[in-house]
Amino acid sequence: MKPSWMLRLCAAVGFAILLLPGVLVLIVSFSAGDFLTFPPPGLSFRWYGALLSNAQLMTALGTSAILAAIVATVSLLLGAPAAYAIARLDFPGRGVLAAMLAAPLLLPTLVLGLGLLLVLQPLGLAATWPGLVLGHCLVAIPFAVRIMTTAFAAVPKELEAAAWTLGATPFRAALRITLPNAAPGAIAAAVLTFLVSFDETVISLFLVGPRLSTLPVEMFRYAERTADPLIAALAMTLIAFALLMVVLVERLIGFTRAIGRD
């Protein structure tokens, strides 16, 4: 049954409300003025050029990119085995394990950030790479586990059983049969955990230092002390990057296939 015109109208209004702030930021990012004003006094690419020449923001961008890549790798290495156990194995406490791995998503990031600071500061890990990786993994691993659990569950168990009958050990069958079939989910999990880490702000505010800072934190600090369109240009650049990542996953494997729902 086709949706009614009223439902379509409500959906269109909802999308317009959600997209309107982004459209305003896009227009302001091309402002020729010196301040954040709408409508802009003119259009120019000057703030995109200023963004590229801002050494502090570019350094923070490199830090965030490296950090997000490390977090995505660690999240997959730790999350995939846990997801396999939850999706494919039957053992006491499986539900408890799944709940514990999802627990960080139920807590406010403000609480997580403060708790991490109190734990990591005495250990000398605050404002360090290991501390940031640990903090970001705390919120990234649950996403990896959720996606990989769905991807593993979608692989028919008969495939592993057939490999067992041909002499493969359970570990080899999982490695050679189940994991390749769940690879689209792994790609989606890697992209999502990369974006989660790259965009993490609150936890990073507690864990960064004067010599080690991430891009979201520097954006926050820049917006506090300066009110020019450079921050809008940076915001649109990050939105475009996130959209590009999503489109690439959709074009290469499709999100439905990526989460194991063919």
N, C-alpha and C positions, 0 to 999 in steps of 0.2 A: 504494500500500500504506500502510495506516495505521500510525503508530508504535506500538510495543509499550508495554505498561503500564510496563515497566522503564525504557524511554527517557523516557517522560513523567514518571516519578518522579524520574529523574536530572535532567531539565530543571527540574522544580519545585524540587528541592533547590538546584540551581545558582542559580536566580533568587532563592530565599530568602536564600542566602548573600550575593549581590550587593546585595540591597535592605535587608537587616537593618541595616547601619550607617546608611543614610539614615533608616530608621524611628526608630532611637534618637535621631538628631540632631533629627528632627521633634518627638519627645516632649520632649526637653530644651529645645527652643526656646520651648516654652510653660511652662517652669518658673517657679514663683513664688519660687524661692529666689535667693540671691545668688551661688551658685557652681555650677559644672558638676558636678552629681551625678545619678546615676540609681539608683533612680527619683526623680523630682523630688518635693519636699515638697508641692507643690500646682501647680495650673495657672493660668496668667495670660497676658495679652497685654502685660505690662509691658515686656518686652525688645524687642518690635517697636516700641512707642512710644519706648523709649530709643534704638533704632536711628535712627528718623526725626529725633530731636533731637540726634544726634551730628554736629556740624558738620564735624569732620575726615573722617569716613567719607562723609558726603554730598558733600563737596567732591571727595574721591577718586572717588566714584561718577560724578560729572559728568565728571571728567577721563577716566575709563576709557570712558565712553559716547562722548564726542567722539572720543577716540583710536581706538576700535574702528570708528567710522563712517568716519573718514579712512582707516584701514588697509584696510577692506573696499572702499572706492572705489578706492584706489590698486592694490590687489591685482587687482581686476577689470580696470582700465585696462591694467595691465601683463601680467596673466596671460592675458587673453582672446586677444590677438594671438599670444602664444607657443603657447597651446593650439591655436589655429587652424592655425598652421604645422606643429605636430607631428601633428595629426589629419588635415589635408587636403592638405598639400604633400609633395612627394617631393624631398628635397635632401640632399646629402652632410652628414653630421654630425647628422642628425635625432635619432638615438639618443643621441648625446653630449649634445645640447641638453636632451633629456628627463631624462637622468641628472643633469646639472648643476643643473637646476631642482629636482630632488627631493633633492639632496645635503644641504641643511640639515636635513631630517627624519632623516637618518641620524646626525647628530652630537648629542651630549648638549647640552641647552640651557645647561648650566653652561659648557661650552666656548665655545658661541656668545656667551653673555653676556660672558665674560671677553675674548674676541677683539674684540667690539664696543667694549667699554670701552677697550681698548688703542688701537683705531683712532680712536674718536670723541673721546677725551679731548684729544689734542694739537690736534684741529681745533676744540675749543670746543663740541662738539655733545653732550657728556654732560649729562644733566639738562636737556635742551631738547626741545621738541616735535618738531623734525626728527629728532633722535637716536632718540626713542622710536618715531616712525613708521617709521624705517628698520629698527630692531631688530625690531619686530613684523612688518613686511612680509617680513622674511627668513624667518620661519616660516609666514606666512599665504599668501604667493604660491604655494608648492608645492601647497597644498590647492586653491587656485583653479585652478591649471593642471590638476591631476588631474581635477577634476570637469568643467571646461570641455572638456578633451580628449575625455572620454567623451561629453559632450553633442554636440560638433561631429561626432565620428565616427559618431554615430547618425543624423545628417541625411543622407539619400541624396544622393550626388554628382550623380545625374541631375537634381536640382532646379537646381543651379548650372549644369549643362550646358545645360538648357533655357533658362535666363536668358541664357546666352552666345549661343545661337542667335537670340535675340530682340534682340540688340544691346547687352546689358548688359556692361560691363567686368567683369573678375574682382573688382575691389574693390567695385563696386556690387552685384554678385551676392552677394558675401559679406555685405555690409552689409544688403541688402534681403531676402535669401532665407535664408541660413544662420543669421545671428545671431538673427532673430526665432524661428526654429524651435528654436534652442538656448536661448531665453530662460528656460525652467524651470531649466536647469542653471545659468544665471547667477544666478538667485534663490537657489538652493541654495548656490552658491559664496559669495554675498554673506553669507548667514546664517552659514555655517560660519566664514568668515574673521572675521566680526564676533565670534563666540563665541570663536574662537582668540585673538584680540587681547584681548578683554575678560577672558579667564581667564589670560593669560600672567603668570607670576610670576617665574620665575628670571631671564630676560633683563631684566625690569623692575627687579629688585633691583640690577642692575649699573648701570642707566642713569637711575634716578630721583634726585631731589635733595630738599632740605628744602622747596623751594617748588613742586615738581612731583612728585606721587606718584600711583600708580594704586591702585585699590581692592584688588586682591589683595595688593599690598605692604602697604597699611595693615592689611588683615586679618591678615597674618603678624605685623606689629609689635604689633598689639593682642593677639593670642593669646599673644605672648611675655611681655607685661607684665601681662595681666589674665586671670583665669579665671572669667568670668561667662557666663551663657547668651546674652548679646548676640551673640557670635560664632556661636552655633548659629542664632539668628534670622536673621542675615545670610546664613549658608550656605543655609538653606532658602529665603530670598528669591531668591538667585541660582539655585538649582536650579529653583525654580518658573518663573523667567524663561527659563531655557534650555529647559525643557519646553514653555513657551508658544511659543517661537520654532519649535521642532521641530514641534509640533502644527499651527501656522499653515501651515508649508510643506507638511506632509502633507495638510491639509485643502484648501489652495488648489490645489496641483499634484500632490502625491504624490511621494514620494522616488524611486520607480521611474522616473517620467517625468522628474523633475528631473535625474537623472544619465543620461538618454537611453537607458533600457532598457525601453521600452514593449513 
